[in-house]
């Protein structure tokens, strides 16, 4: 069984026009932002993020991309190592 979280947030008037049209839409925006941040900081998985937002995983991955959250991260130098391995393998095939 889930647990409902409620909180109040007093936004200054100038921000109201920049944010969502109504309180419900703003609450959804805040919820989406929190879940995306939890995924970005690796506190939860992509699948858990999709589940929390009640959307299919594919749609959630699209949402992640729209917010520039990578679906995969590679350590520095990974691509160079892969290219070298590919060059070595292809040069052996032609020899």
C-alpha positions, 0 to 999 in steps of 0.5 A: 500500500502506498503513502500519500505525501502532502506539502505546502510551498508558497511560490512568489507571484512572479513564478506562478505564471512561469509554472503550470496553469493550476495547482494539480498540474504544478504538483505533477511537475514537482513530482516528475522533477523529483522522480527524474532527480532520483533517477539522475542521482541513481537513487532509484532505477528507470523502471522504478521512476516509470512506475512512480510516474505511472507511465510505460518504461519507453515513455519514461526513457523519452522523458529522461532524454527530454530532460537530458538524463542519460540512460547509460553512462560510460567512464572516461576513455571507454570509447577510445578503448572500444575503437582500439579493440575494433581496429585491432579486430578488423586489422586481423580480419584483413591480414 
